[in-house]
Amino acid sequence: LVSFAHIQVQLSGGAPWGFTLKGGLEHGEPLIITKIEDGGKAALCKRLKVGDELININGSALYGSRQEALILIKGSYRILKLTVRRYKRDSVNDTKRIHKGLISARTQVFLINNFMTSKGIFSLRADVRCVLVLTN
């Protein structure tokens, strides 16, 4: 079972915000925070971490596009509100194995909510829960 928490972060004061993004639908990967600049706004708020998956910017749900995320971030002049998904430590390796297609059991069942797998992207509303059955 892949478990995670949603973390809300609010940065203020305007750009630069002090973090770097990698991935996106264009690259077949989730949008991941890859760097937090020392002394930057993201570091000073102490809530954003490297490895967090960006899922919402200023109340707009993201559908995986890095370009979409950059437009929303650049459009934030004084306040930037982010929601990130942080995977719990024990599920990170399982998540990597799913993305790489290395799950060897015949059937794996996961509770998902906005989850990307090697089989496709599943974007659901935040209040919807669903079961995804993967068979190898």
Secondary structure, DSSP 8 states (H G I E B T S, - for coil): ---EEEEEEEEES-S--SEEEEEEGGGTEEEEEEEE-TTSHHHHH----TT-EEEEETTEE--S-HHHHHHHHHT-SSEEEEEEEEE-HHHHHHHHHHHHT---SSEEEEEESSEEETTEEE---TT--EEEEEE-
